Amino acid sequence: MTPIRLYDRFVDLLALAAGLTLVWLMVAVVASVVMRNVGLQPFAWLFVSTEYGLLYLTMLGAPWLVRVRGHVHIELLTAALPIVLRGPLSRLVAVLCVATCAVLAWKGADLAWTNWARRDFDVRAYFYPKWLLSVVLPLSFGLMAVEFARFVFGRDLLHSGEAGIHE
């Protein structure tokens, strides 16, 4: 398997993990609501795990969403541009996205390292190392930078130039 295919499978695996996290969120929320409706106090870890799950779901699925252009963006401007300008503008936007993601990955790595070095814990329902929360930031933003870079240097553009919903 080539390094690019291996990388693609890794991003797919992260998207699968995000999907499984979404299933867990559904189960945890339903269980919590049912427990409350029958007069029981939901487990504290159930609530905390949904908070953590929202972060993991968002960050683990984001690189795959960039790859498949599943993130929210507006094509109004690119649809109005002549085709000659559409490509350069789309690549410029992708460059700005790479730069933004690279900065966020760097700051996320700094945060994760600080959490690790200080041995910070989230101490609500249970002791959870904060670096396990923050480590997903440099991973995800780094992978998103790579995915946006594929739109900068690859043959595909980030923007299709088609305004409206096309699903």
BAFI-216636 format. One record per atom (N, C-alpha, C): residue number from 1; atom name; x, y, z. Coordinates in pm, 1 decimal, always signed. Example, Ala and Ser with C-alpha at 12.3 -4.5 7.8 and 13.67 -1.06 7.14 Angstrom:
BEGIN
R   paza   vovex         px         py         pz
R      1       N    +1319.0     -569.0     +780.0
R      1      CA    +1230.0     -450.0     +780.0
R      1       C    +1320.0     -330.0     +780.0
R      2       N    +1285.0     -225.0     +708.0
R      2      CA    +1367.0     -106.0     +714.0
R      2       C    +1290.0       +3.0     +787.0
END
This chain:
BEGIN
R   paza   vovex         px         py         pz
R      1       N      +84.6     -117.5       +0.0
R      1      CA       +0.0       +0.0       +0.0
R      1       C      +89.6     +124.6       +0.0
R      2       N      +57.2     +219.5      -85.2
R      2      CA     +137.1     +341.8      -95.2
R      2       C     +115.5     +430.2      +27.6
R      3       N     +209.3     +518.3      +55.8
R      3      CA     +192.4     +609.1     +170.8
R      3       C      +66.2     +695.5     +160.2
R      4       N      +31.6     +736.7      +39.8
R      4      CA      -88.3     +820.0      +22.9
R      4       C     -214.1     +739.9      +54.4
R      5       N     -220.1     +617.6       +7.6
R      5      CA     -336.8     +532.4      +38.5
R      5       C     -342.3     +499.3     +187.2
R      6       N     -227.8     +478.3     +247.0
R      6      CA     -222.9     +452.3     +390.3
R      6       C     -273.0     +574.6     +468.1
R      7       N     -228.5     +691.2     +426.7
R      7      CA     -275.7     +816.2     +488.1
R      7       C     -427.6     +829.9     +470.9
R      8       N     -476.8     +805.0     +349.9
R      8      CA     -621.2     +814.3     +323.8
R      8       C     -699.3     +718.3     +412.9
R      9       N     -648.4     +596.1     +430.5
R      9      CA     -717.2     +499.8     +517.6
R      9       C     -716.4     +546.6     +663.2
R     10       N     -607.5     +612.5     +704.3
R     10      CA     -600.8     +666.1     +840.5
R     10       C     -708.7     +773.0     +861.3
R     11       N     -723.4     +862.7     +765.6
R     11      CA     -827.9     +965.5     +774.5
R     11       C     -965.9     +900.0     +773.0
R     12       N     -982.8     +796.2     +691.0
R     12      CA    -1109.6     +721.1     +690.8
R     12       C    -1135.8     +657.2     +826.5
R     13       N    -1031.4     +603.7     +887.9
R     13      CA    -1044.7     +541.6    +1019.5
R     13       C    -1086.9     +644.6    +1125.2
R     14       N    -1030.5     +763.5    +1117.3
R     14      CA    -1071.0     +870.0    +1209.1
R     14       C    -1217.4     +908.0    +1187.1
R     15       N    -1260.6     +910.4    +1062.1
R     15      CA    -1401.5     +940.6    +1033.0
R     15       C    -1491.6     +831.0    +1088.6
R     16       N    -1448.4     +705.8    +1078.3
R     16      CA    -1524.8     +595.5    +1137.1
R     16       C    -1533.5     +611.6    +1289.0
R     17       N    -1422.4     +648.3    +1350.8
R     17      CA    -1422.9     +672.0    +1495.7
R     17       C    -1519.5     +784.6    +1531.1
R     18       N    -1525.2     +887.5    +1448.1
R     18      CA    -1620.7     +996.8    +1470.0
R     18       C    -1763.6     +945.5    +1458.7
R     19       N    -1788.5     +860.5    +1360.0
R     19      CA    -1921.9     +802.4    +1343.9
R     19       C    -1962.2     +716.5    +1462.0
R     20       N    -1869.5     +637.4    +1513.2
R     20      CA    -1897.6     +554.7    +1630.8
R     20       C    -1920.2     +641.8    +1754.2
R     21       N    -1849.2     +752.3    +1760.7
R     21      CA    -1870.5     +846.5    +1870.2
R     21       C    -2010.4     +905.5    +1863.2
R     22       N    -2057.0     +931.7    +1743.0
R     22      CA    -2193.7     +983.2    +1725.8
R     22       C    -2295.6     +881.5    +1776.1
R     23       N    -2271.8     +754.3    +1748.5
R     23      CA    -2360.1     +648.9    +1799.4
R     23       C    -2357.2     +649.4    +1952.0
R     24       N    -2237.0     +659.4    +2010.9
R     24      CA    -2227.2     +663.9    +2157.3
R     24       C    -2305.1     +783.0    +2213.4
R     25       N    -2293.3     +899.1    +2148.3
R     25      CA    -2365.7    +1017.4    +2195.6
R     25       C    -2515.8     +992.0    +2196.6
R     26       N    -2566.5     +927.6    +2092.7
R     26      CA    -2708.9     +896.9    +2086.9
R     26       C    -2747.8     +804.0    +2201.8
R     27       N    -2670.3     +699.4    +2222.3
R     27      CA    -2699.7     +603.1    +2329.5
R     27       C    -2693.1     +672.1    +2465.7
R     28       N    -2590.5     +752.0    +2488.5
R     28      CA    -2572.4     +817.6    +2618.1
R     28       C    -2683.8     +917.3    +2647.1
R     29       N    -2723.8     +993.9    +2547.3
R     29      CA    -2830.8    +1092.4    +2567.6
R     29       C    -2963.2    +1022.2    +2593.4
R     30       N    -2993.5     +920.6    +2513.4
R     30      CA    -3118.4     +845.7    +2534.8
R     30       C    -3118.4     +780.5    +2672.1
R     31       N    -3008.1     +718.4    +2711.5
R     31      CA    -2999.9     +653.9    +2843.0
R     31       C    -3018.6     +756.4    +2954.4
R     32       N    -2957.1     +872.1    +2940.1
R     32      CA    -2969.5     +976.6    +3040.6
R     32       C    -3113.3    +1025.8    +3052.9
R     33       N    -3180.6    +1046.0    +2941.2
R     33      CA    -3319.9    +1092.3    +2941.7
R     33       C    -3411.1     +986.1    +3002.4
R     34       N    -3390.6     +861.6    +2964.4
R     34      CA    -3472.9     +752.3    +3019.4
R     34       C    -3452.9     +743.2    +3169.9
R     35       N    -3327.6     +751.0    +3213.8
R     35      CA    -3300.5     +743.1    +3357.0
R     35       C    -3370.4     +856.6    +3432.6
R     36       N    -3365.6     +976.1    +3378.2
R     36      CA    -3432.7    +1088.8    +3443.3
R     36       C    -3583.7    +1068.5    +3446.3
R     37       N    -3639.8    +1017.4    +3338.1
R     37      CA    -3785.5     +998.5    +3330.5
R     37       C    -3836.8     +890.3    +3424.3
R     38       N    -3752.2     +795.9    +3461.9
R     38      CA    -3796.0     +692.7    +3556.6
R     38       C    -3753.1     +725.6    +3699.4
R     39       N    -3704.4     +848.8    +3720.1
R     39      CA    -3672.1     +894.2    +3854.1
R     39       C    -3532.3     +863.2    +3902.8
R     40       N    -3445.4     +818.0    +3814.7
R     40      CA    -3307.5     +787.7    +3854.0
R     40       C    -3215.9     +905.7    +3821.1
R     41       N    -3107.3     +914.0    +3892.7
R     41      CA    -3005.3    +1013.9    +3863.6
R     41       C    -2907.4     +953.0    +3762.8
R     42       N    -2893.8    +1014.4    +3643.5
R     42      CA    -2797.9     +959.9    +3546.0
R     42       C    -2655.6     +962.0    +3602.6
R     43       N    -2574.8     +869.3    +3557.6
R     43      CA    -2436.0     +862.3    +3601.0
R     43       C    -2362.7     +989.3    +3558.8
R     44       N    -2279.1    +1041.1    +3646.3
R     44      CA    -2203.2    +1162.5    +3614.5
R     44       C    -2111.1    +1139.6    +3495.0
R     45       N    -2051.5    +1020.6    +3487.1
R     45      CA    -1959.7     +993.1    +3377.2
R     45       C    -2031.9     +990.0    +3242.8
R     46       N    -2163.1     +962.9    +3246.1
R     46      CA    -2240.5     +959.0    +3122.4
R     46       C    -2245.3    +1099.1    +3059.8
R     47       N    -2272.0    +1197.3    +3143.3
R     47      CA    -2278.2    +1335.5    +3094.8
R     47       C    -2141.0    +1382.9    +3047.6
R     48       N    -2038.8    +1357.9    +3127.4
R     48      CA    -1903.1    +1401.9    +3092.5
R     48       C    -1855.7    +1334.6    +2963.0
R     49       N    -1888.7    +1208.1    +2946.8
R     49      CA    -1844.9    +1138.4    +2825.0
R     49       C    -1909.8    +1197.5    +2700.6
R     50       N    -2030.5    +1251.3    +2713.7
R     50      CA    -2092.2    +1316.2    +2596.7
R     50       C    -2021.9    +1447.6    +2564.0
R     51       N    -1977.2    +1518.1    +2667.1
R     51      CA    -1900.7    +1641.1    +2641.1
R     51       C    -1770.7    +1609.0    +2567.2
R     52       N    -1698.8    +1510.8    +2616.5
R     52      CA    -1574.7    +1470.2    +2550.3
R     52       C    -1604.6    +1419.8    +2408.9
R     53       N    -1712.9    +1344.7    +2396.5
R     53      CA    -1750.5    +1289.4    +2266.8
R     53       C    -1776.2    +1396.3    +2162.5
R     54       N    -1835.2    +1508.7    +2203.6
R     54      CA    -1859.8    +1617.6    +2108.4
R     54       C    -1729.5    +1672.8    +2051.5
R     55       N    -1628.3    +1684.4    +2137.9
R     55      CA    -1498.0    +1730.8    +2089.6
R     55       C    -1436.3    +1628.8    +1994.3
R     56       N    -1432.8    +1502.0    +2036.3
R     56      CA    -1373.1    +1398.3    +1952.2
R     56       C    -1448.6    +1381.8    +1820.0
R     57       N    -1579.8    +1383.6    +1825.5
R     57      CA    -1661.3    +1370.8    +1704.2
R     57       C    -1626.1    +1480.2    +1604.4
R     58       N    -1623.5    +1602.3    +1653.2
R     58      CA    -1595.3    +1716.0    +1565.4
R     58       C    -1455.4    +1708.8    +1506.7
R     59       N    -1357.8    +1685.7    +1592.6
R     59      CA    -1219.6    +1692.9    +1547.3
R     59       C    -1177.4    +1571.1    +1463.8
R     60       N    -1226.4    +1453.0    +1499.1
R     60      CA    -1185.4    +1334.0    +1423.7
R     60       C    -1251.2    +1327.8    +1286.0
R     61       N    -1371.5    +1381.5    +1273.2
R     61      CA    -1440.5    +1378.0    +1144.5
R     61       C    -1403.1    +1491.2    +1050.3
R     62       N    -1345.2    +1597.9    +1103.8
R     62      CA    -1317.6    +1717.4    +1023.3
R     62       C    -1222.5    +1694.4     +905.0
R     63       N    -1111.3    +1622.5     +919.7
R     63      CA    -1023.6    +1604.3     +802.5
R     63       C    -1094.4    +1530.9     +686.9
R     64       N    -1173.7    +1431.5     +719.6
R     64      CA    -1246.9    +1359.1     +615.0
R     64       C    -1347.7    +1452.1     +547.8
R     65       N    -1414.1    +1536.0     +627.7
R     65      CA    -1510.4    +1630.5     +570.2
R     65       C    -1443.0    +1728.4     +475.0
R     66       N    -1321.4    +1771.4     +508.3
R     66      CA    -1248.3    +1859.2     +416.3
R     66       C    -1221.8    +1785.2     +286.2
R     67       N    -1177.4    +1659.9     +296.5
R     67      CA    -1145.5    +1583.2     +176.2
R     67       C    -1264.2    +1571.4      +81.4
R     68       N    -1382.1    +1543.7     +137.7
R     68      CA    -1500.2    +1521.6      +52.9
R     68       C    -1580.7    +1649.3      +31.6
R     69       N    -1522.5    +1762.0      +74.1
R     69      CA    -1589.8    +1891.9      +61.5
R     69       C    -1724.9    +1891.5     +132.2
R     70       N    -1731.0    +1824.4     +246.1
R     70      CA    -1855.7    +1813.8     +321.2
R     70       C    -1874.3    +1923.2     +423.4
R     71       N    -1776.6    +2011.8     +435.9
R     71      CA    -1789.2    +2122.7     +528.7
R     71       C    -1875.7    +2232.2     +465.9
R     72       N    -1920.7    +2320.2     +547.9
R     72      CA    -2007.0    +2428.4     +500.7
R     72       C    -1921.7    +2534.9     +432.8
R     73       N    -1956.0    +2566.6     +311.3
R     73      CA    -1895.5    +2680.2     +243.3
R     73       C    -1996.1    +2734.4     +142.6
R     74       N    -1976.5    +2859.0     +106.3
R     74      CA    -2072.4    +2926.9      +19.5
R     74       C    -2010.2    +2945.1     -118.1
R     75       N    -2082.4    +2901.7     -218.8
R     75      CA    -2033.0    +2906.6     -356.8
R     75       C    -2087.9    +3027.1     -434.1
R     76       N    -2151.3    +3119.5     -364.9
R     76      CA    -2214.4    +3232.5     -432.7
R     76       C    -2113.3    +3313.2     -513.3
R     77       N    -1999.7    +3345.0     -452.2
R     77      CA    -1898.2    +3423.4     -521.6
R     77       C    -1832.1    +3343.4     -633.0
R     78       N    -1793.5    +3219.9     -604.3
R     78      CA    -1724.0    +3141.7     -706.6
R     78       C    -1815.7    +3109.1     -824.0
R     79       N    -1945.8    +3099.3     -800.3
R     79      CA    -2039.3    +3073.8     -910.0
R     79       C    -2051.1    +3195.1    -1001.0
R     80       N    -2031.1    +3313.8     -946.1
R     80      CA    -2044.4    +3436.2    -1025.8
R     80       C    -1916.0    +3472.3    -1100.2
R     81       N    -1806.0    +3412.1    -1060.7
R     81      CA    -1677.5    +3444.4    -1123.7
R     81       C    -1659.3    +3373.2    -1256.7
R     82       N    -1586.4    +3435.4    -1347.8
R     82      CA    -1548.2    +3364.0    -1470.3
R     82       C    -1457.3    +3246.9    -1434.5
R     83       N    -1462.1    +3143.8    -1514.4
R     83      CA    -1385.4    +3021.1    -1484.8
R     83       C    -1235.6    +3048.4    -1473.1
R     84       N    -1187.7    +3150.2    -1544.8
R     84      CA    -1045.6    +3185.6    -1541.9
R     84       C    -1003.5    +3233.7    -1402.6
R     85       N    -1093.0    +3298.5    -1329.2
R     85      CA    -1062.4    +3349.0    -1195.7
R     85       C    -1099.4    +3250.7    -1084.7
R     86       N    -1189.3    +3159.5    -1114.5
R     86      CA    -1238.9    +3065.6    -1012.8
R     86       C    -1126.4    +2979.4     -954.6
R     87       N    -1043.1    +2924.8    -1040.2
R     87      CA     -933.9    +2838.6     -994.2
R     87       C     -836.0    +2910.7     -902.9
R     88       N     -782.5    +3025.5     -946.6
R     88      CA     -688.5    +3096.6     -858.9
R     88       C     -751.2    +3139.7     -725.5
R     89       N     -876.8    +3183.2     -726.9
R     89      CA     -941.6    +3222.4     -601.8
R     89       C     -961.1    +3101.7     -510.4
R     90       N    -1003.7    +2990.9     -568.5
R     90      CA    -1023.9    +2869.9     -489.6
R     90       C     -893.2    +2822.8     -427.3
R     91       N     -785.0    +2828.9     -502.4
R     91      CA     -655.3    +2787.9     -449.0
R     91       C     -605.4    +2886.3     -342.2
R     92       N     -634.9    +3014.7     -358.9
R     92      CA     -598.2    +3113.5     -257.9
R     92       C     -672.8    +3086.7     -126.6
R     93       N     -800.4    +3057.5     -137.4
R     93      CA     -879.0    +3023.9      -17.2
R     93       C     -821.1    +2899.3      +49.1
R     94       N     -783.8    +2800.9      -30.5
R     94      CA     -724.7    +2678.6      +25.6
R     94       C     -591.9    +2708.3      +94.6
R     95       N     -511.5    +2798.4      +38.2
R     95      CA     -384.7    +2838.0     +101.8
R     95       C     -412.6    +2902.0     +237.5
R     96       N     -513.3    +2989.3     +242.5
R     96      CA     -549.4    +3053.2     +369.7
R     96       C     -598.1    +2949.7     +470.8
R     97       N     -669.8    +2849.8     +423.8
R     97      CA     -715.5    +2741.6     +512.1
R     97       C     -597.9    +2660.1     +564.1
R     98       N     -500.8    +2632.7     +478.8
R     98      CA     -380.3    +2559.8     +522.0
R     98       C     -309.0    +2640.0     +630.0
R     99       N     -291.0    +2769.0     +607.0
R     99      CA     -220.7    +2852.9     +704.2
R     99       C     -295.0    +2857.1     +837.4
R    100       N     -426.0    +2873.3     +831.9
R    100      CA     -506.6    +2878.2     +954.1
R    100       C     -498.1    +2745.9    +1029.7
R    101       N     -513.4    +2636.3     +958.4
R    101      CA     -506.8    +2504.5    +1023.3
R    101       C     -367.9    +2477.5    +1079.6
R    102       N     -264.4    +2521.7    +1009.9
R    102      CA     -128.0    +2500.9    +1059.4
R    102       C     -105.5    +2577.2    +1190.0
R    103       N     -154.7    +2700.1    +1197.9
R    103      CA     -141.2    +2777.8    +1321.3
R    103       C     -219.2    +2710.5    +1434.6
R    104       N     -341.8    +2666.5    +1405.5
R    104      CA     -422.8    +2600.3    +1507.9
R    104       C     -360.8    +2466.5    +1551.3
R    105       N     -298.7    +2395.8    +1458.6
R    105      CA     -229.8    +2270.6    +1493.9
R    105       C     -111.7    +2301.3    +1585.6
R    106       N      -38.0    +2406.6    +1554.6
R    106      CA      +76.6    +2444.3    +1637.1
R    106       C      +31.2    +2483.1    +1777.4
R    107       N      -71.3    +2566.3    +1786.0
R    107      CA     -122.4    +2608.3    +1917.3
R    107       C     -182.5    +2488.7    +1992.4
R    108       N     -248.2    +2398.5    +1920.5
R    108      CA     -302.4    +2278.7    +1983.5
R    108       C     -192.9    +2188.3    +2037.5
R    109       N      -83.8    +2177.5    +1962.9
R    109      CA      +29.8    +2096.9    +2009.4
R    109       C      +91.2    +2159.4    +2134.4
R    110       N     +100.4    +2290.8    +2135.6
R    110      CA     +151.7    +2361.0    +2252.8
R    110       C      +61.8    +2336.2    +2373.9
R    111       N      -68.9    +2342.1    +2353.5
R    111      CA     -163.4    +2315.1    +2462.1
R    111       C     -151.4    +2171.0    +2512.0
R    112       N     -146.7    +2075.6    +2419.1
R    112      CA     -135.2    +1934.9    +2457.4
R    112       C       -5.9    +1911.3    +2535.5
R    113       N     +103.4    +1970.8    +2488.5
R    113      CA     +230.9    +1955.0    +2558.3
R    113       C     +224.4    +2016.7    +2697.8
R    114       N     +163.2    +2133.6    +2709.1
R    114      CA     +148.2    +2198.6    +2839.5
R    114       C      +64.0    +2111.8    +2933.1
R    115       N      -47.1    +2057.2    +2881.4
R    115      CA     -131.1    +1968.4    +2963.4
R    115       C      -52.0    +1846.1    +3008.9
R    116       N      +31.2    +1792.8    +2921.7
R    116      CA     +111.9    +1675.3    +2954.8
R    116       C     +217.5    +1711.8    +3060.4
R    117       N     +288.2    +1820.8    +3036.5
R    117      CA     +396.4    +1860.3    +3126.1
R    117       C     +345.3    +1896.1    +3265.7
R    118       N     +230.6    +1959.3    +3272.0
R    118      CA     +173.7    +1999.3    +3401.6
R    118       C      +94.5    +1886.1    +3468.7
R    119       N      +74.9    +1780.8    +3393.8
R    119      CA       -7.1    +1669.7    +3443.0
R    119       C     -146.0    +1717.9    +3482.5
R    120       N     -204.9    +1800.0    +3394.3
R    120      CA     -338.4    +1854.1    +3417.9
R    120       C     -443.9    +1745.8    +3402.1
R    121       N     -544.6    +1751.0    +3488.9
R    121      CA     -655.9    +1657.0    +3483.2
R    121       C     -787.5    +1733.4    +3484.7
R    122       N     -884.8    +1679.6    +3415.3
R    122      CA    -1023.2    +1724.7    +3427.9
R    122       C    -1080.3    +1639.8    +3541.3
R    123       N    -1124.0    +1703.5    +3648.2
R    123      CA    -1164.0    +1628.5    +3767.2
R    123       C    -1310.3    +1653.0    +3801.9
R    124       N    -1397.7    +1610.2    +3713.3
R    124      CA    -1540.0    +1621.5    +3743.1
R    124       C    -1593.0    +1484.8    +3783.0
R    125       N    -1630.2    +1403.7    +3687.7
R    125      CA    -1683.9    +1271.2    +3721.0
R    125       C    -1571.4    +1173.1    +3754.2
R    126       N    -1458.5    +1192.0    +3690.1
R    126      CA    -1342.3    +1107.7    +3713.1
R    126       C    -1219.3    +1184.6    +3668.5
R    127       N    -1103.9    +1138.0    +3705.7
R    127      CA     -979.7    +1204.4    +3667.2
R    127       C     -946.8    +1166.6    +3523.0
R    128       N     -950.8    +1265.2    +3436.5
R    128      CA     -923.3    +1241.3    +3294.6
R    128       C     -809.8    +1333.8    +3253.8
R    129       N     -698.9    +1279.4    +3205.5
R    129      CA     -586.6    +1365.0    +3165.4
R    129       C     -628.2    +1462.0    +3054.5
R    130       N     -603.5    +1589.5    +3076.4
R    130      CA     -644.1    +1690.5    +2978.0
R    130       C     -570.1    +1675.3    +2845.5
R    131       N     -450.3    +1617.1    +2849.7
R    131      CA     -378.0    +1602.5    +2723.3
R    131       C     -452.5    +1508.5    +2629.3
R    132       N     -532.0    +1414.9    +2685.5
R    132      CA     -610.7    +1326.6    +2599.3
R    132       C     -721.0    +1402.6    +2526.9
R    133       N     -761.3    +1515.0    +2581.6
R    133      CA     -857.0    +1600.3    +2512.5
R    133       C     -785.7    +1690.2    +2411.3
R    134       N     -676.5    +1751.5    +2454.2
R    134      CA     -611.2    +1849.9    +2367.8
R    134       C     -525.8    +1789.0    +2257.3
R    135       N     -485.3    +1663.5    +2270.0
R    135      CA     -400.2    +1602.4    +2167.4
R    135       C     -474.7    +1587.2    +2034.5
R    136       N     -605.3    +1583.6    +2039.6
R    136      CA     -683.0    +1569.6    +1917.0
R    136       C     -677.5    +1698.6    +1832.8
R    137       N     -647.0    +1811.1    +1895.0
R    137      CA     -641.4    +1937.8    +1821.5
R    137       C     -527.3    +1942.8    +1719.8
R    138       N     -401.5    +1918.1    +1760.4
R    138      CA     -296.4    +1921.0    +1658.2
R    138       C     -312.0    +1809.7    +1554.7
R    139       N     -360.9    +1694.9    +1597.5
R    139      CA     -383.0    +1585.6    +1503.1
R    139       C     -482.8    +1627.9    +1396.1
R    140       N     -596.9    +1675.6    +1438.9
R    140      CA     -702.9    +1709.9    +1344.8
R    140       C     -667.0    +1830.6    +1257.8
R    141       N     -620.3    +1937.3    +1321.3
R    141      CA     -586.8    +2055.7    +1242.1
R    141       C     -468.3    +2029.0    +1150.0
R    142       N     -374.0    +1945.4    +1192.1
R    142      CA     -263.8    +1908.2    +1104.4
R    142       C     -312.9    +1831.8     +982.2
R    143       N     -403.3    +1736.9    +1005.0
R    143      CA     -458.9    +1660.3     +892.4
R    143       C     -546.1    +1747.9     +803.2
R    144       N     -619.2    +1842.1     +862.5
R    144      CA     -698.1    +1934.0     +779.4
R    144       C     -606.6    +2021.0     +693.7
R    145       N     -492.0    +2061.8     +748.4
R    145      CA     -395.6    +2139.2     +668.8
R    145       C     -349.1    +2057.3     +548.7
R    146       N     -322.9    +1928.6     +571.7
R    146      CA     -281.1    +1840.5     +461.0
R    146       C     -393.7    +1829.9     +357.8
R    147       N     -515.4    +1811.2     +404.8
R    147      CA     -629.1    +1797.3     +311.5
R    147       C     -652.0    +1926.0     +231.8
R    148       N     -642.7    +2041.8     +297.5
R    148      CA     -656.1    +2167.9     +223.4
R    148       C     -539.9    +2186.0     +126.2
R    149       N     -419.6    +2140.6     +165.0
R    149      CA     -304.0    +2150.4      +75.5
R    149       C     -325.7    +2067.6      -51.3
R    150       N     -400.7    +1961.0      -40.8
R    150      CA     -431.1    +1881.6     -161.5
R    150       C     -511.2    +1964.3     -261.1
R    151       N     -592.1    +2058.4     -211.3
R    151      CA     -667.4    +2147.0     -300.9
R    151       C     -578.7    +2259.6     -354.5
R    152       N     -472.2    +2290.6     -283.8
R    152      CA     -378.9    +2392.3     -332.1
R    152       C     -295.0    +2335.2     -445.8
R    153       N     -241.8    +2214.3     -426.4
R    153      CA     -145.6    +2158.0     -521.4
R    153       C     -203.1    +2051.3     -614.5
R    154       N     -319.5    +1998.8     -582.8
R    154      CA     -379.1    +1893.8     -664.7
R    154       C     -456.0    +1948.9     -783.3
R    155       N     -513.7    +1859.5     -860.3
R    155      CA     -589.2    +1905.2     -977.8
R    155       C     -731.1    +1946.6     -942.0
R    156       N     -785.0    +1894.7     -830.3
R    156      CA     -920.4    +1931.7     -787.9
R    156       C     -919.1    +2064.8     -714.7
R    157       N    -1028.0    +2137.4     -730.7
R    157      CA    -1044.6    +2264.4     -661.4
R    157       C    -1133.7    +2245.3     -539.7
R    158       N    -1115.0    +2333.6     -443.3
R    158      CA    -1198.6    +2331.5     -323.6
R    158       C    -1342.6    +2371.2     -356.7
R    159       N    -1356.1    +2465.2     -447.1
R    159      CA    -1489.0    +2517.4     -483.7
R    159       C    -1531.5    +2464.7     -620.5
R    160       N    -1657.7    +2429.6     -631.1
R    160      CA    -1708.8    +2378.4     -758.2
R    160       C    -1756.8    +2490.1     -849.7
R    161       N    -1791.5    +2604.9     -791.2
R    161      CA    -1846.0    +2713.8     -871.1
R    161       C    -1993.8    +2699.0     -897.4
R    162       N    -2057.4    +2604.9     -829.9
R    162      CA    -2201.4    +2582.1     -847.3
R    162       C    -2273.4    +2628.6     -721.9
R    163       N    -2350.5    +2735.2     -734.7
R    163      CA    -2426.0    +2785.6     -619.8
R    163       C    -2548.7    +2698.9     -599.2
R    164       N    -2592.1    +2688.3     -473.3
R    164      CA    -2713.1    +2611.9     -441.9
R    164       C    -2680.0    +2474.0     -390.2
R    165       N    -2784.6    +2395.7     -372.5
R    165      CA    -2770.9    +2260.9     -318.5
R    165       C    -2766.0    +2161.1     -433.4
R    166       N    -2661.1    +2077.8     -433.9
R    166      CA    -2645.2    +1979.2     -540.5
R    166       C    -2621.5    +1841.2     -481.0
R    167       N    -2720.1    +1786.0     -417.7
R    167      CA    -2705.5    +1653.8     -357.0
R    167       C    -2808.0    +1558.6     -410.8
END
